[in-house]
Structures are given as structure tokens and as C-alpha cells.
């Protein structure tokens, strides 16, 4: 037990050390400020093999300030096996671009996506591979540009102590037209299982583009709802 507490403190120390040290290598002055990435995601199981995923994200350029974008994604997932699934659906994004201090451009995007997820476990270490294709297009504009890209994410989770766990992932984005590299995302943090169907995690999150990057604090809340075990019928009494 003492060792578990020690490793918990060590991992927390690593997270906070990264929060303090990584901005020192930033390429642009704006990278020295931390933004925020607020995430709510989960699934609602509606059948033994089918579920409905939902993801909501709010991004700020500064901590809980200077709105960046709002993102919502949903669709349908089909369980191929205990370890793998296929998902498809759509997403909506509203974002602000700050070209000049007083020049803000608001745009909207519509996405179609499809993904394959594969999970595995080895000696109490959990790995998840996610492959995704996205078709993105601007809407409500005279120039409806489109972009097709693929993403690959490798995620690692490991229980630390009781309901506390360590979580990290790396995700690479590649364009299918034009310049290949789109961006890369890294997350490292800790989380806790609040209930059987609800978890929360927090940590350092970085988005790296070709010429710049963004440092953020990412706070995520994940839920799971099993509608197949709930009696939704009205009580006849």
C-alpha cells in the first residue's frame, strides 16, 4: 500500500513537472500561456451490440477564457467483439479565429467520420488503438472548403491505487490532400473512478502543428449508460 501511495505521488509530480517545464521550449510567446480543454464524453448502450457515443468539447485559448471552439460528435457504434468496435456518425464545430486583437472570425464545420477501435490488456496495463477517417467541410460560407484526414491514437491506462489511474495517449493526424502532416496530440494525466459508470481525469494536453503548438489543461468526464438494463416502461400502479 505504501508503494502504491508513493507511485501515485510520483506520477502526480511528473504531471505537474510537465506543466511547469514544457512551455519553456515553446516556439511562440503565445505558447507560454495555458488554455483549457473541457471534455464530456460517453456512450449509451441500447442493445447488446449497439451503443450511441456522444462527445462535447469546449476549448479556450486562455484558462477558461477567450473562447476557441465548441465541438459535438455523435453516431452509432457496433461491437465486433469484446475488444473491438466500429463507429460512424457526424460532428459539428463552431470556432473563433483571432486574426487580429479586434478581428474575430467565427466559422462552422460539419464532419462525417468512421473509426475502428481495438483494446487489449497486458499485466494490468490497458492499451487502446483508434483509427479514424474524417471528412470535414465549412458550412454557412461562400467558400465551403473540405478536408479529408486520418487519425491514429494509442492510449495507455494503468490502475495506480484504489480508484486512481494513470492515463496517457498520443494521436497523429495526417491529411489526405496537400501537406501530409496536420497535427499531433499528447496527453498525460491522472484520473479517478467516481462511480461504476463515471470517471474523471485531468492532466497536461498539447497540440503540435507544423509551426506552433498549444499547451492546455485537459479536464475530462466520461460516463457509460446501459439502457438495456433500465425499465423505461410506466409503472401500471
C-alpha positions as a LaTeX table, in Angstrom:
\begin{tabular}{lrrr}
\hline
Residue & $x$ (\AA) & $y$ (\AA) & $z$ (\AA) \\
\hline
Unk1 & 0.00 & 0.00 & 0.00 \\
Unk2 & 2.82 & 2.37 & 0.84 \\
Unk3 & 4.41 & 1.69 & $-2.55$ \\
Unk4 & 1.10 & 2.43 & $-4.28$ \\
Unk5 & 0.85 & 5.77 & $-2.50$ \\
Unk6 & 4.46 & 6.50 & $-3.44$ \\
Unk7 & 3.83 & 5.83 & $-7.13$ \\
Unk8 & 0.66 & 7.91 & $-7.06$ \\
Unk9 & 2.58 & 10.86 & $-5.69$ \\
Unk10 & 5.37 & 10.28 & $-8.20$ \\
Unk11 & 3.04 & 10.29 & $-11.19$ \\
Unk12 & 1.27 & 13.40 & $-9.96$ \\
Unk13 & 4.67 & 15.06 & $-9.57$ \\
Unk14 & 5.55 & 14.13 & $-13.16$ \\
Unk15 & 2.32 & 15.68 & $-14.46$ \\
Unk16 & 2.88 & 18.94 & $-12.61$ \\
Unk17 & 6.56 & 18.99 & $-13.63$ \\
Unk18 & 5.49 & 18.75 & $-17.26$ \\
Unk19 & 3.01 & 21.56 & $-16.74$ \\
Unk20 & 5.82 & 23.76 & $-15.47$ \\
Unk21 & 8.64 & 22.74 & $-17.78$ \\
Unk22 & 7.20 & 22.13 & $-21.24$ \\
Unk23 & 6.27 & 25.76 & $-22.06$ \\
Unk24 & 9.96 & 26.72 & $-21.71$ \\
Unk25 & 10.56 & 25.17 & $-25.10$ \\
Unk26 & 7.65 & 26.92 & $-26.81$ \\
Unk27 & 8.29 & 28.42 & $-30.24$ \\
Unk28 & 5.90 & 31.34 & $-29.92$ \\
Unk29 & 5.16 & 33.68 & $-27.00$ \\
Unk30 & 1.51 & 32.63 & $-27.05$ \\
Unk31 & 2.52 & 29.06 & $-26.25$ \\
Unk32 & 3.66 & 30.14 & $-22.78$ \\
Unk33 & 0.04 & 30.55 & $-21.73$ \\
Unk34 & $-2.11$ & 27.57 & $-20.86$ \\
Unk35 & $-5.51$ & 27.13 & $-22.40$ \\
Unk36 & $-8.25$ & 24.80 & $-21.24$ \\
Unk37 & $-9.84$ & 21.76 & $-22.88$ \\
Unk38 & $-13.08$ & 20.64 & $-21.25$ \\
Unk39 & $-14.36$ & 17.25 & $-22.36$ \\
Unk40 & $-17.59$ & 15.36 & $-21.69$ \\
Unk41 & $-17.89$ & 12.01 & $-23.43$ \\
Unk42 & $-19.54$ & 8.66 & $-23.06$ \\
Unk43 & $-21.78$ & 6.00 & $-24.52$ \\
Unk44 & $-25.36$ & 4.89 & $-24.09$ \\
Unk45 & $-25.82$ & 1.16 & $-24.66$ \\
Unk46 & $-29.10$ & 0.47 & $-26.43$ \\
Unk47 & $-28.55$ & $-3.15$ & $-27.47$ \\
Unk48 & $-26.16$ & $-5.99$ & $-26.69$ \\
Unk49 & $-24.02$ & $-4.93$ & $-29.65$ \\
Unk50 & $-25.11$ & $-1.34$ & $-30.30$ \\
Unk51 & $-24.48$ & 1.93 & $-28.48$ \\
Unk52 & $-24.67$ & 5.67 & $-29.08$ \\
Unk53 & $-21.50$ & 7.68 & $-28.42$ \\
Unk54 & $-21.54$ & 11.38 & $-27.62$ \\
Unk55 & $-18.65$ & 13.83 & $-27.20$ \\
Unk56 & $-18.76$ & 17.51 & $-26.24$ \\
Unk57 & $-15.66$ & 19.73 & $-26.10$ \\
Unk58 & $-15.20$ & 23.37 & $-25.14$ \\
Unk59 & $-11.78$ & 24.88 & $-25.92$ \\
Unk60 & $-10.41$ & 28.16 & $-24.50$ \\
Unk61 & $-7.17$ & 29.88 & $-25.60$ \\
Unk62 & $-6.59$ & 31.03 & $-22.02$ \\
Unk63 & $-7.64$ & 29.15 & $-18.91$ \\
Unk64 & $-11.47$ & 29.19 & $-19.10$ \\
Unk65 & $-11.22$ & 32.43 & $-21.08$ \\
Unk66 & $-11.09$ & 33.54 & $-24.76$ \\
Unk67 & $-13.41$ & 31.07 & $-26.50$ \\
Unk68 & $-11.74$ & 28.85 & $-29.07$ \\
Unk69 & $-14.35$ & 26.36 & $-30.19$ \\
Unk70 & $-17.27$ & 24.14 & $-29.27$ \\
Unk71 & $-17.39$ & 20.62 & $-30.70$ \\
Unk72 & $-20.11$ & 17.96 & $-30.62$ \\
Unk73 & $-19.89$ & 14.46 & $-32.07$ \\
Unk74 & $-22.29$ & 11.51 & $-32.08$ \\
Unk75 & $-23.26$ & 8.49 & $-34.15$ \\
Unk76 & $-23.64$ & 4.73 & $-33.66$ \\
Unk77 & $-21.20$ & 2.05 & $-32.52$ \\
Unk78 & $-21.31$ & $-1.67$ & $-33.28$ \\
Unk79 & $-19.37$ & $-4.12$ & $-31.09$ \\
Unk80 & $-17.47$ & $-6.58$ & $-33.27$ \\
Unk81 & $-16.04$ & $-8.42$ & $-30.27$ \\
Unk82 & $-15.23$ & $-7.82$ & $-26.61$ \\
Unk83 & $-12.12$ & $-5.90$ & $-27.69$ \\
Unk84 & $-13.12$ & $-4.15$ & $-30.93$ \\
Unk85 & $-15.83$ & $-1.93$ & $-32.37$ \\
Unk86 & $-16.83$ & 0.11 & $-35.42$ \\
Unk87 & $-18.30$ & 3.61 & $-35.12$ \\
Unk88 & $-19.69$ & 6.09 & $-37.63$ \\
Unk89 & $-21.51$ & 9.38 & $-37.42$ \\
Unk90 & $-21.25$ & 13.15 & $-37.70$ \\
Unk91 & $-19.87$ & 16.12 & $-35.80$ \\
Unk92 & $-20.46$ & 19.87 & $-35.61$ \\
Unk93 & $-17.87$ & 22.50 & $-34.73$ \\
Unk94 & $-18.15$ & 26.24 & $-34.08$ \\
Unk95 & $-14.87$ & 28.13 & $-33.74$ \\
Unk96 & $-13.37$ & 31.59 & $-33.39$ \\
Unk97 & $-10.20$ & 32.62 & $-35.22$ \\
Unk98 & $-8.37$ & 35.63 & $-33.77$ \\
Unk99 & $-6.59$ & 37.17 & $-36.77$ \\
Unk100 & $-6.00$ & 40.49 & $-35.01$ \\
Unk101 & $-6.80$ & 41.65 & $-31.44$ \\
Unk102 & $-10.10$ & 43.13 & $-32.61$ \\
Unk103 & $-10.71$ & 40.91 & $-35.62$ \\
Unk104 & $-12.58$ & 37.70 & $-34.75$ \\
Unk105 & $-13.83$ & 35.33 & $-37.46$ \\
Unk106 & $-16.46$ & 32.75 & $-36.48$ \\
Unk107 & $-16.85$ & 29.63 & $-38.63$ \\
Unk108 & $-18.89$ & 26.44 & $-38.57$ \\
Unk109 & $-17.90$ & 22.97 & $-39.72$ \\
Unk110 & $-19.76$ & 19.73 & $-40.45$ \\
Unk111 & $-17.89$ & 16.42 & $-40.21$ \\
Unk112 & $-18.57$ & 12.84 & $-41.24$ \\
Unk113 & $-16.39$ & 10.17 & $-39.64$ \\
Unk114 & $-15.80$ & 6.46 & $-39.30$ \\
Unk115 & $-13.49$ & 4.70 & $-36.86$ \\
Unk116 & $-12.22$ & 1.33 & $-35.68$ \\
Unk117 & $-11.19$ & 0.74 & $-32.05$ \\
Unk118 & $-9.18$ & $-2.17$ & $-30.66$ \\
Unk119 & $-8.46$ & $-2.68$ & $-26.95$ \\
Unk120 & $-6.03$ & $-5.03$ & $-25.20$ \\
Unk121 & $-4.77$ & $-5.81$ & $-21.70$ \\
Unk122 & $-1.35$ & $-6.99$ & $-20.58$ \\
Unk123 & $-0.36$ & $-7.43$ & $-16.91$ \\
Unk124 & $-2.91$ & $-4.87$ & $-15.72$ \\
Unk125 & $-1.82$ & $-2.43$ & $-18.44$ \\
Unk126 & $-4.59$ & $-1.33$ & $-20.79$ \\
Unk127 & $-3.97$ & $-0.26$ & $-24.40$ \\
Unk128 & $-6.43$ & 1.14 & $-26.93$ \\
Unk129 & $-5.81$ & 1.71 & $-30.65$ \\
Unk130 & $-8.16$ & 4.03 & $-32.53$ \\
Unk131 & $-8.10$ & 4.54 & $-36.32$ \\
Unk132 & $-10.38$ & 7.25 & $-37.67$ \\
Unk133 & $-11.24$ & 8.78 & $-41.05$ \\
Unk134 & $-12.78$ & 12.28 & $-41.14$ \\
Unk135 & $-14.38$ & 14.31 & $-43.90$ \\
Unk136 & $-14.61$ & 17.95 & $-42.75$ \\
Unk137 & $-16.22$ & 20.87 & $-44.52$ \\
Unk138 & $-17.02$ & 24.50 & $-43.80$ \\
Unk139 & $-20.70$ & 25.38 & $-43.81$ \\
Unk140 & $-22.63$ & 28.68 & $-43.96$ \\
Unk141 & $-19.89$ & 30.19 & $-46.10$ \\
Unk142 & $-19.40$ & 31.18 & $-49.75$ \\
Unk143 & $-16.23$ & 29.08 & $-49.89$ \\
Unk144 & $-17.16$ & 25.63 & $-48.49$ \\
Unk145 & $-13.66$ & 24.13 & $-48.25$ \\
Unk146 & $-13.34$ & 20.42 & $-47.49$ \\
Unk147 & $-10.59$ & 18.40 & $-45.87$ \\
Unk148 & $-10.10$ & 14.64 & $-45.55$ \\
Unk149 & $-7.75$ & 13.29 & $-42.92$ \\
Unk150 & $-6.91$ & 10.15 & $-40.96$ \\
Unk151 & $-6.03$ & 9.84 & $-37.28$ \\
Unk152 & $-4.32$ & 7.19 & $-35.20$ \\
Unk153 & $-4.37$ & 7.27 & $-31.39$ \\
Unk154 & $-2.57$ & 4.95 & $-29.00$ \\
Unk155 & $-3.87$ & 5.25 & $-25.43$ \\
Unk156 & $-2.44$ & 3.73 & $-22.26$ \\
Unk157 & $-4.18$ & 3.31 & $-18.91$ \\
Unk158 & $-2.88$ & 1.75 & $-15.71$ \\
Unk159 & $-4.52$ & 1.50 & $-12.28$ \\
Unk160 & $-2.37$ & 3.09 & $-9.58$ \\
Unk161 & $-4.15$ & 2.82 & $-6.26$ \\
Unk162 & $-7.77$ & 2.06 & $-5.38$ \\
Unk163 & $-9.89$ & 4.09 & $-7.86$ \\
Unk164 & $-6.98$ & 6.21 & $-9.16$ \\
Unk165 & $-5.40$ & 5.53 & $-12.54$ \\
Unk166 & $-2.69$ & 6.89 & $-14.83$ \\
Unk167 & $-3.63$ & 7.83 & $-18.41$ \\
Unk168 & $-1.63$ & 8.90 & $-21.45$ \\
Unk169 & $-2.10$ & 8.97 & $-25.20$ \\
Unk170 & $-0.53$ & 10.16 & $-28.43$ \\
Unk171 & $-2.56$ & 10.88 & $-31.56$ \\
Unk172 & $-1.23$ & 11.64 & $-35.03$ \\
Unk173 & $-3.30$ & 13.47 & $-37.69$ \\
Unk174 & $-2.47$ & 13.16 & $-41.41$ \\
Unk175 & $-4.09$ & 15.00 & $-44.32$ \\
Unk176 & $-5.06$ & 13.02 & $-47.42$ \\
Unk177 & $-4.63$ & 16.07 & $-49.67$ \\
Unk178 & $-1.91$ & 18.71 & $-49.68$ \\
Unk179 & 0.67 & 18.73 & $-46.91$ \\
Unk180 & 0.60 & 15.38 & $-45.13$ \\
Unk181 & 1.21 & 16.40 & $-41.52$ \\
Unk182 & $-1.78$ & 18.01 & $-39.83$ \\
Unk183 & $-1.06$ & 17.89 & $-36.10$ \\
Unk184 & $-0.07$ & 15.70 & $-33.17$ \\
Unk185 & $-1.72$ & 15.49 & $-29.74$ \\
Unk186 & $-0.23$ & 14.30 & $-26.46$ \\
Unk187 & $-1.94$ & 13.86 & $-23.11$ \\
Unk188 & $-0.52$ & 12.73 & $-19.76$ \\
Unk189 & $-2.52$ & 12.82 & $-16.54$ \\
Unk190 & $-4.28$ & 11.03 & $-13.73$ \\
Unk191 & $-7.90$ & 10.12 & $-13.18$ \\
Unk192 & $-10.30$ & 8.63 & $-10.71$ \\
Unk193 & $-13.30$ & 6.34 & $-11.00$ \\
Unk194 & $-16.06$ & 8.27 & $-9.24$ \\
Unk195 & $-18.72$ & 5.58 & $-9.66$ \\
Unk196 & $-19.05$ & 2.35 & $-11.62$ \\
Unk197 & $-20.14$ & 4.32 & $-14.69$ \\
Unk198 & $-18.40$ & 7.68 & $-14.21$ \\
Unk199 & $-14.71$ & 8.65 & $-14.35$ \\
Unk200 & $-12.84$ & 11.97 & $-14.31$ \\
Unk201 & $-9.27$ & 12.77 & $-15.35$ \\
Unk202 & $-7.04$ & 15.83 & $-15.53$ \\
Unk203 & $-3.60$ & 16.48 & $-16.98$ \\
Unk204 & $-1.35$ & 18.19 & $-19.49$ \\
Unk205 & $-2.55$ & 18.33 & $-23.11$ \\
Unk206 & $-0.52$ & 19.54 & $-26.10$ \\
Unk207 & $-1.47$ & 20.09 & $-29.73$ \\
Unk208 & 1.56 & 20.45 & $-32.01$ \\
Unk209 & 1.19 & 21.88 & $-35.52$ \\
Unk210 & 3.89 & 22.46 & $-38.13$ \\
Unk211 & 4.88 & 25.93 & $-36.95$ \\
Unk212 & 3.37 & 26.24 & $-33.47$ \\
Unk213 & 1.74 & 24.42 & $-30.60$ \\
Unk214 & $-0.80$ & 24.82 & $-27.82$ \\
Unk215 & $-0.40$ & 23.91 & $-24.16$ \\
Unk216 & $-3.56$ & 23.17 & $-22.23$ \\
Unk217 & $-5.00$ & 21.73 & $-19.06$ \\
Unk218 & $-7.43$ & 19.00 & $-20.11$ \\
Unk219 & $-10.29$ & 18.05 & $-17.83$ \\
Unk220 & $-12.38$ & 15.08 & $-18.91$ \\
Unk221 & $-15.53$ & 13.45 & $-17.60$ \\
Unk222 & $-16.52$ & 10.06 & $-19.03$ \\
Unk223 & $-19.84$ & 8.28 & $-18.48$ \\
Unk224 & $-21.41$ & 4.97 & $-19.51$ \\
Unk225 & $-25.15$ & 4.37 & $-19.53$ \\
Unk226 & $-26.68$ & 0.93 & $-20.06$ \\
Unk227 & $-30.24$ & 1.47 & $-21.27$ \\
Unk228 & $-30.74$ & $-2.25$ & $-21.79$ \\
Unk229 & $-30.87$ & $-2.74$ & $-18.01$ \\
Unk230 & $-33.28$ & 0.08 & $-17.29$ \\
Unk231 & $-37.04$ & $-0.42$ & $-17.20$ \\
Unk232 & $-38.38$ & 2.62 & $-19.04$ \\
Unk233 & $-41.99$ & 1.43 & $-19.01$ \\
Unk234 & $-44.50$ & 3.31 & $-16.91$ \\
Unk235 & $-45.49$ & 1.70 & $-13.65$ \\
Unk236 & $-49.06$ & 0.44 & $-14.12$ \\
Unk237 & $-49.78$ & 1.26 & $-10.48$ \\
\hline
\end{tabular}
